[in-house]
Amino acid sequence: MNLVRRTLVPALGAALLLAVAAPTASADFYPPGWPQGPVPEMGTLVNANSGKCLEVADSSTDNGAAVQQWDCDGGENQLWDFNSGIPGAIVNVHSGKCLDATGGAGDPIQQWDCDGGDNQYWTWTRDRPWESYALHDGRYHLALDVRAWSTENGAETELFSWNDGDNQSWRVVRP
């Protein structure tokens, strides 16, 4: 009996540890900080400070179109694809263009043809216990920010140093 305990119990413990710690299949990949559950194919990004949605201004399909906040209205210009197949990209459903950081701190966010650059690579960091996230660009690691904490429609978005503010916190709402 003692031999059984010395071999069976450790073996069961190791099997349980492997079952818990085993990596998930690629279909179950979560961006850093993503909560358990499947990655949404798409959704809107709602700012924690204003309660407004991230959108491409005027439903534009042009390169260089501004990305701003606006009252959530269910438009495709407010719908983003998080699982486009382009690593790190956030793609606007209406235009098919990527969320693009134009430069460094204080520079505006725009949409542009997806090219796989660091300026279009976004990482997700769990920001709040209520499932909000900070989005950081791949080039400067600055946060996606609503300029000057604005709560107005049409407020510009920009890259800015992380300050743990609600204007840098985004909640994903599935359609």
C-alpha positions in Angstrom: 0.0 0.0 0.0 2.8 2.4 0.8 4.4 1.8 -2.6 1.0 2.6 -4.2 0.9 5.9 -2.3 4.4 6.8 -3.2 3.9 6.2 -7.0 0.2 6.8 -7.7 -0.3 10.0 -5.7 2.6 11.9 -7.3 1.6 10.6 -10.7 -1.9 11.8 -10.3 -0.7 15.2 -9.1 1.6 15.5 -12.1 -1.2 14.6 -14.5 -3.5 17.2 -12.8 -0.8 19.8 -13.1 -0.3 19.0 -16.8 -4.0 19.2 -17.4 -4.2 22.6 -15.8 -1.0 24.1 -17.2 -1.2 22.6 -20.7 -1.2 25.3 -23.4 -4.5 25.8 -25.2 -4.9 25.3 -28.9 -4.2 28.2 -31.2 -7.9 28.8 -31.7 -8.1 29.6 -28.0 -5.3 32.2 -28.1 -6.0 35.3 -26.0 -4.2 38.6 -26.4 -2.2 39.5 -23.3 -4.7 40.3 -20.5 -7.7 38.9 -22.3 -10.3 37.4 -19.9 -11.1 33.7 -20.2 -13.5 32.9 -22.9 -13.2 33.0 -26.7 -11.7 36.1 -28.3 -14.5 38.0 -29.9 -14.3 38.1 -33.6 -15.3 41.8 -33.5 -16.8 44.4 -31.2 -17.0 48.1 -30.4 -14.4 49.8 -28.1 -16.2 51.9 -25.5 -14.1 54.5 -23.6 -14.4 54.2 -19.8 -14.3 57.9 -19.2 -16.9 59.1 -21.8 -18.9 56.0 -22.5 -18.5 56.7 -26.2 -17.4 54.4 -29.0 -14.1 54.5 -31.0 -15.0 55.2 -34.6 -13.6 56.2 -38.0 -14.8 59.8 -38.5 -17.6 60.3 -41.1 -17.6 56.6 -42.0 -14.6 57.4 -44.2 -12.8 54.7 -46.2 -9.8 57.0 -46.9 -6.3 56.5 -45.6 -5.5 59.0 -43.0 -9.1 59.4 -41.8 -9.3 60.4 -38.1 -10.3 57.9 -35.4 -12.4 59.6 -32.8 -15.0 59.0 -30.1 -18.7 59.3 -30.8 -22.0 58.3 -29.3 -22.4 54.5 -29.8 -24.8 54.1 -32.7 -24.1 50.5 -34.0 -22.6 51.7 -37.2 -20.0 49.6 -38.9 -17.5 52.5 -38.6 -17.6 51.8 -34.9 -17.1 48.0 -35.3 -13.6 46.6 -35.1 -12.2 43.2 -36.1 -9.8 41.9 -33.5 -9.2 38.5 -35.2 -8.4 39.6 -38.8 -5.5 37.2 -39.2 -3.0 40.2 -39.1 -1.0 39.8 -35.9 -1.9 42.6 -33.4 -4.1 44.5 -35.9 -7.4 46.1 -35.1 -9.3 46.4 -38.3 -12.3 48.7 -38.9 -15.1 46.6 -40.3 -16.6 49.3 -42.5 -13.3 50.4 -44.2 -11.2 47.3 -43.9 -8.3 49.5 -42.8 -6.2 49.2 -39.6 -6.1 51.4 -36.5 -2.8 53.2 -37.1 -0.5 55.2 -34.8 0.9 58.1 -36.8 3.8 58.9 -34.6 4.7 59.4 -30.9 3.1 60.9 -27.9 0.4 63.4 -28.7 0.1 62.4 -32.3 -3.3 61.5 -33.6 -4.7 58.0 -34.4 -5.9 57.3 -37.9 -6.9 54.5 -40.1 -4.6 53.2 -42.9 -4.2 50.3 -45.2 -3.0 47.3 -43.2 0.7 46.8 -43.7 1.8 44.8 -40.6 3.9 47.6 -39.2 4.6 48.3 -35.5 2.4 51.3 -35.7 -0.5 49.0 -36.4 0.4 46.4 -33.8 -1.6 46.8 -30.6 -1.2 44.9 -27.3 -4.0 44.5 -24.8 -3.4 45.0 -21.1 -6.0 44.2 -18.5 -6.8 47.6 -17.0 -9.6 47.2 -14.6 -11.4 44.4 -12.8 -14.5 45.2 -14.9 -12.9 44.0 -18.1 -11.5 47.1 -19.5 -8.2 47.2 -21.4 -5.4 49.6 -22.2 -4.3 49.4 -25.8 -0.6 50.1 -26.4 1.0 50.6 -29.8 3.9 48.3 -30.9 6.3 51.0 -31.8 6.4 53.3 -28.7 4.3 51.3 -26.3 2.2 54.3 -25.6 -1.5 54.1 -24.8 -4.6 54.8 -27.0 -5.9 57.9 -25.3 -8.9 60.3 -25.8 -7.3 63.7 -25.9 -7.7 65.9 -22.8 -10.1 63.5 -21.1 -12.8 64.8 -23.4 -16.4 63.5 -23.2 -17.5 65.3 -26.4 -18.5 63.7 -29.7 -15.6 64.1 -32.2 -12.9 64.1 -29.6 -9.6 63.0 -31.1 -7.7 60.0 -30.1 -4.0 60.0 -29.7 -1.0 58.1 -28.3 0.0 59.2 -24.8 2.1 58.0 -21.9 0.2 55.5 -19.8 -1.4 57.4 -16.8 -3.9 54.8 -15.6 -6.8 57.2 -16.6 -10.2 56.2 -17.7 -9.6 58.1 -20.9 -7.1 55.3 -21.7 -9.4 52.5 -20.7 -11.5 50.6 -23.3 -14.2 48.0 -22.8 -15.1 45.6 -25.6 -18.8 45.3 -26.4 -19.7 42.4 -28.7 -22.2 43.1 -31.4 
